[in-house]
Amino acid sequence: EEQDRLLQHQPDQPKNPKVLKVAIIGAPNAGKSTLSNQLLGRKVFPVSKKVHTTRCKARGVVTYEDTQLIILDTPGLTSPLKAKRHKLDESMLKDPWESMQHADIVLVLVDVSDHWTRNCLSQEVLKCLLQFPQIPSVLVLNKVDLVKKKFILLELITELTEGVVNGKKLKVESDFKHNSHSSAKTPPQIAQASPPENRAHESHCLQETDQATAFLDFDSSSDTGSSLVTEEVQGPKPGGYRDIKNMKGWPCFQEIFMLAALSGEEVDTLKRYLLMQAKPGPWEFHSGVLTNQSPQEICDNVIRGKILEYLPLEVPYSVHQVTEVWEEGPSGELLIVQNLLVPRSSHMKMLIGRRGTVISRIAQEAGQDLMNVFLCDIRLKLRVEVKS
């Protein structure tokens, strides 16, 4: 009831409000929901290691002083063939595109720990960028903490941007030429983009600066051997590319950020940047709103994320959730009873686990996550049944 009231209330915006709608797109399992949760400061979007955990578009709201960020968390961009394989709703194909239509800026998330997919943007992501070239785009390299050889990140940046960032061409130069920019006494660092006010103070950022050249440097002891340099050369215009088969990257990114969404490393840097990109405009939500999802939707998503985490292969995608009880207990705790319907008895055995270990773990972890979201005690009971 409180959530409904907040969503229906007129936003309590300040005198000169600012707003920015941020679409986060990328391949399935790139870490979009994890990044969204970190930006929000609460785990309101489902997360698991399996693809297609997010099943629909949902909005998260970050309100800071006079600025409101609206985070458009979307399903991973996928092809119709893969959607059919995973028995996904048609909305899974449409939602990312619809989110782009409302976005002021788009974050393209790439999992750099995935050796098979990190060297190029997926065809679906490139199609989306080509469809909306007028929307400013930012490349976000995620899971950089899992890449041991940091020079690989330099190569990935060159490939994923087609050698152009913010209209400037990139080239790789030896670290030894610019050893004045790095010190052997400092520990190896991952290149990080920083807000405009810090650009002049950080030599390891890849941003447009007041000078003609900007360096992306690593410590020479970190086994990189190279750095990225931007040149004052006009890059291609957003609408200039149409042959998607010959494209590996997107030459119209305005900025590059490197972070580890799971641990929160450098997420605040990205958050500050987004707050600075906000433009004058009316707020869409009351400052007390964290997401436009209902509490029941959040609950379903959290439980589904845990089911995806603990069940093998395609089994979790066939589980149907039905909430039987949702009420406040005598001590103010939230009582939730949910039935998990599965198509086969073999699936039921897997979901319950030996002596109930699997279902007990799911209930315990989901209950803890829900306590962190709702900020109250949770009593969660899960029942498993075969669909009749």
C-alpha positions in Angstrom: 0.0 0.0 0.0 2.8 2.4 0.8 4.5 1.6 -2.5 1.3 2.3 -4.4 0.9 5.6 -2.6 4.4 6.7 -3.5 4.0 5.7 -7.1 0.7 7.6 -7.3 2.0 10.7 -5.5 3.2 13.7 -7.4 7.0 13.8 -7.2 8.3 16.0 -4.4 10.8 17.6 -6.7 12.9 20.7 -5.9 12.7 24.0 -7.5 15.1 23.3 -10.4 15.0 19.5 -10.9 17.2 17.5 -13.2 16.7 14.0 -14.6 18.5 11.4 -16.7 17.1 8.2 -18.1 19.8 5.5 -18.3 19.3 2.4 -20.5 21.7 -0.5 -19.7 22.0 -2.9 -22.6 24.3 -5.8 -23.3 24.5 -9.5 -23.9 22.8 -11.9 -21.5 24.7 -12.3 -18.2 26.9 -9.3 -18.8 26.0 -8.0 -15.3 23.4 -5.4 -16.1 21.2 -6.1 -13.1 24.2 -6.3 -10.8 25.3 -2.9 -11.9 21.7 -1.6 -11.6 21.6 -2.8 -8.0 24.9 -1.2 -7.2 23.8 2.1 -8.6 20.6 1.9 -6.5 22.4 0.7 -3.3 19.8 -2.1 -2.8 19.3 -5.5 -4.5 16.0 -4.9 -6.2 16.7 -6.7 -9.5 17.2 -10.4 -9.7 20.8 -11.7 -10.2 22.2 -15.1 -11.1 24.9 -16.7 -13.1 22.5 -18.0 -15.7 21.4 -16.0 -18.7 17.9 -14.4 -18.9 17.5 -13.9 -15.2 15.8 -10.5 -15.9 12.6 -11.3 -17.7 11.1 -7.8 -18.2 12.0 -4.2 -18.2 12.0 -2.6 -14.8 12.9 0.9 -13.5 15.1 1.8 -10.6 15.2 5.3 -9.2 18.3 7.1 -7.7 17.4 10.4 -6.2 20.4 12.6 -5.1 19.8 16.2 -4.1 18.1 17.9 -7.1 18.8 15.1 -9.5 16.9 11.9 -10.3 18.5 9.0 -12.3 16.0 6.5 -13.8 17.7 3.2 -14.4 16.1 1.1 -17.1 17.2 -2.4 -16.3 16.4 -4.6 -19.4 16.6 -8.2 -20.4 19.8 -9.2 -22.3 19.6 -8.5 -26.0 19.0 -11.9 -27.7 18.0 -13.3 -31.0 14.5 -14.8 -31.8 16.2 -18.2 -32.1 17.7 -18.1 -28.7 14.5 -16.7 -27.2 12.6 -19.7 -28.6 15.2 -22.1 -27.2 14.8 -20.7 -23.6 11.0 -20.4 -24.0 11.2 -16.6 -23.4 8.2 -14.3 -23.8 8.0 -12.0 -26.8 8.5 -9.1 -24.4 12.1 -10.3 -23.8 12.8 -9.3 -27.4 10.9 -6.0 -27.4 11.7 -4.6 -23.9 15.3 -3.5 -24.6 14.3 -1.7 -27.7 11.4 0.1 -26.0 13.8 1.1 -23.2 16.1 2.7 -25.7 13.3 4.8 -27.1 13.0 6.6 -23.7 16.7 6.8 -22.8 18.8 9.9 -22.5 22.0 7.9 -22.4 22.8 4.2 -23.0 25.4 2.1 -21.1 26.7 -0.8 -23.2 28.0 -3.4 -20.7 30.6 -5.9 -21.8 31.8 -8.8 -19.7 35.6 -8.8 -20.2 36.1 -12.0 -18.3 34.3 -14.0 -21.1 37.0 -15.0 -23.5 34.5 -16.0 -26.2 32.5 -12.8 -26.4 34.6 -9.9 -25.1 36.4 -9.1 -28.4 33.3 -7.8 -30.2 29.8 -6.4 -29.5 27.0 -8.8 -30.2 25.0 -8.3 -33.4 21.9 -7.5 -31.3 23.7 -4.7 -29.4 25.1 -3.2 -32.6 21.6 -3.3 -34.2 20.3 -1.4 -31.2 23.0 1.2 -31.4 22.6 1.7 -35.1 18.8 2.1 -34.6 19.4 4.9 -32.1 22.6 6.6 -33.1 21.4 10.0 -31.7 21.5 8.7 -28.1 24.8 9.3 -26.3 26.5 5.9 -25.6 29.1 4.9 -23.0 31.1 1.7 -23.1 31.3 0.0 -19.7 33.8 -2.9 -19.3 32.6 -5.1 -16.4 34.4 -7.7 -14.3 37.9 -6.1 -15.0 39.1 -7.6 -11.7 39.0 -11.0 -13.3 41.4 -10.0 -16.1 45.0 -10.7 -14.9 46.9 -9.2 -17.8 45.8 -5.6 -18.0 47.2 -4.9 -21.4 44.3 -7.1 -22.7 41.9 -4.3 -21.6 43.8 -1.9 -24.0 43.3 -4.3 -26.9 39.6 -4.7 -26.0 39.1 -1.0 -25.9 40.6 -0.6 -29.4 38.4 -3.4 -30.8 35.2 -2.5 -29.1 35.4 1.2 -30.1 36.9 0.5 -33.6 39.7 2.8 -32.5 37.6 5.9 -32.0 36.3 7.5 -28.7 34.4 10.8 -28.6 35.5 11.6 -32.2 39.1 11.0 -31.5 41.2 8.2 -32.9 43.1 5.9 -30.6 46.4 4.3 -31.0 48.6 2.0 -28.8 52.0 3.3 -27.8 54.7 1.8 -25.8 54.7 2.6 -22.1 58.4 3.2 -22.3 57.9 6.3 -24.4 55.7 7.8 -21.7 57.3 6.5 -18.5 56.9 9.9 -17.0 53.2 9.2 -16.7 53.7 6.1 -14.6 55.8 5.1 -11.6 57.3 1.7 -10.7 56.6 2.5 -7.1 52.8 2.6 -7.5 50.8 -0.6 -7.7 49.3 -1.7 -11.0 46.0 0.0 -11.7 43.1 -0.6 -14.0 42.3 2.2 -16.3 39.3 4.1 -15.0 37.3 6.9 -16.5 36.7 9.8 -14.1 34.3 12.7 -13.9 35.3 15.9 -15.8 36.4 17.7 -12.7 39.0 15.1 -12.0 40.3 14.6 -15.5 43.3 16.9 -15.1 44.5 15.1 -12.0 44.4 11.5 -13.4 46.9 10.3 -16.0 45.3 6.9 -16.3 41.9 8.0 -17.5 40.6 7.7 -21.0 38.6 10.8 -21.5 38.6 13.9 -23.7 40.8 16.5 -22.0 41.7 20.1 -22.5 45.0 18.9 -24.1 45.3 17.5 -27.5 46.4 14.1 -26.1 45.1 11.9 -23.3 46.9 8.8 -22.0 45.6 5.5 -20.6 48.6 4.3 -18.7 49.4 1.4 -16.5 52.3 0.8 -14.2 55.2 -0.7 -16.2 55.4 -3.5 -13.7 51.9 -4.7 -14.5 53.0 -6.4 -17.7 51.2 -4.1 -20.1 53.9 -2.7 -22.4 51.5 -0.3 -24.0 49.2 2.6 -23.5 46.3 4.2 -25.4 46.6 7.7 -26.9 43.9 9.8 -28.4 44.6 12.0 -31.3 42.6 15.1 -32.5 41.2 13.4 -35.5 37.5 13.6 -36.4 35.9 10.2 -36.0 33.0 8.7 -38.0 29.5 10.1 -37.5 27.0 7.9 -35.7 24.9 7.3 -38.9 27.8 6.4 -41.0 27.8 2.6 -40.5 25.2 0.3 -41.9 27.0 -3.0 -42.8 26.7 -4.6 -39.4 28.4 -7.9 -40.6 31.7 -6.0 -40.9 31.4 -4.3 -37.5 33.0 -5.6 -34.3 32.7 -2.4 -32.2 30.9 1.0 -32.1 33.0 4.1 -33.1 30.6 6.6 -31.4 31.1 5.9 -27.7 31.6 9.2 -25.7 33.3 7.7 -22.7 34.8 4.5 -21.4 34.5 3.1 -17.9 36.1 0.1 -16.3 34.6 -1.4 -13.2 33.7 -4.6 -11.2 29.9 -4.4 -10.6 29.8 -7.4 -8.2 32.2 -5.8 -5.7 31.1 -2.2 -6.5 34.6 -1.2 -7.6 34.5 2.1 -9.5 30.6 2.1 -9.6 30.5 5.4 -7.7 32.7 7.0 -10.4 30.2 6.0 -13.0 27.3 7.1 -10.8 28.9 10.6 -10.4 29.4 10.8 -14.1 25.7 10.0 -14.7 24.5 12.6 -12.2 26.6 15.2 -14.0 24.9 14.3 -17.3 21.4 15.0 -16.0 19.5 17.8 -17.8 16.8 20.1 -16.4 13.5 18.4 -16.4 10.7 17.2 -14.1 11.1 14.2 -11.9 9.1 11.1 -12.8 9.0 9.6 -9.3 8.6 10.6 -5.7 12.0 10.7 -3.9 10.9 7.8 -1.7 10.5 5.4 -4.7 13.4 3.0 -5.3 11.7 1.0 -8.1 8.5 0.9 -10.0 8.1 -2.8 -9.3 5.5 -3.9 -6.8 6.8 -5.7 -3.6 5.3 -9.0 -5.0 7.2 -8.6 -8.2 10.4 -8.0 -6.3 9.8 -11.1 -4.2 9.1 -13.2 -7.3 12.3 -11.9 -9.0 14.5 -12.6 -6.0 13.2 -16.2 -5.6 13.5 -16.8 -9.3 17.1 -15.6 -9.2 17.9 -18.1 -6.5 16.2 -20.9 -8.4 18.2 -20.1 -11.5 21.3 -20.2 -9.3 20.8 -23.6 -7.9 19.0 -25.6 -10.5 20.9 -27.1 -13.6 20.5 -26.4 -17.3 17.0 -25.4 -18.5 15.0 -26.7 -15.5 14.6 -23.3 -13.7 13.0 -21.7 -16.8 10.0 -24.0 -16.5 9.2 -23.2 -12.8 5.9 -21.3 -12.3 5.6 -19.2 -9.1 2.3 -18.7 -7.2 2.1 -16.6 -4.1 -0.4 -18.1 -1.6 0.1 -15.9 1.5 1.3 -12.3 1.8 0.5 -10.8 5.1 1.9 -8.9 8.1 2.7 -11.0 11.2 1.9 -10.1 14.8 5.4 -8.6 15.3 5.5 -6.6 12.1 7.3 -9.3 10.1 6.2 -10.2 6.5 4.8 -13.7 6.1 5.2 -15.1 2.5 4.2 -18.5 1.3 4.9 -19.3 -2.3 4.2 -22.4 -4.4 6.7 -23.4 -7.0 5.0 -25.4 -9.7 7.2 -27.7 -11.9 6.2 -29.8 -14.9 7.9 -33.1 -13.9 8.4 -35.0 -10.7 12.1 -35.3 -11.6 12.3 -31.4 -11.5 10.6 -31.4 -8.1 13.2 -33.8 -6.7 16.0 -31.5 -8.0 14.4 -28.4 -6.6 13.8 -29.9 -3.2 17.2 -31.6 -3.1 18.4 -34.4 -0.8 16.7 -34.0 2.5 15.3 -30.6 1.4 18.8 -29.0 1.3 18.3 -27.1 -2.0 14.9 -25.6 -1.3 16.0 -24.7 2.2 19.0 -22.9 0.9 16.9 -21.0 -1.7 14.4 -19.9 1.0 17.1 -18.8 3.4 19.1 -16.8 0.9 16.0 -15.3 -0.8 14.6 -14.4 2.6 17.8 -12.6 3.5 17.8 -10.6 0.2 14.2 -9.6 0.8 15.0 -8.4 4.3 17.7 -6.2 2.8 15.1 -4.8 0.2 12.1 -4.3 2.5 14.1 -3.5 5.7 11.9 -5.7 7.8 11.9 -9.3 9.1 10.8 -11.9 6.5 9.3 -15.4 7.1 9.5 -17.1 3.7 8.1 -20.6 3.1 8.4 -22.3 -0.3 6.4 -25.3 -1.4 7.2 -27.4 -4.5 4.4 -29.1 -6.4 4.1 -30.8 -9.8 1.7 -29.0 -12.1 -1.6 -30.8 -12.3 
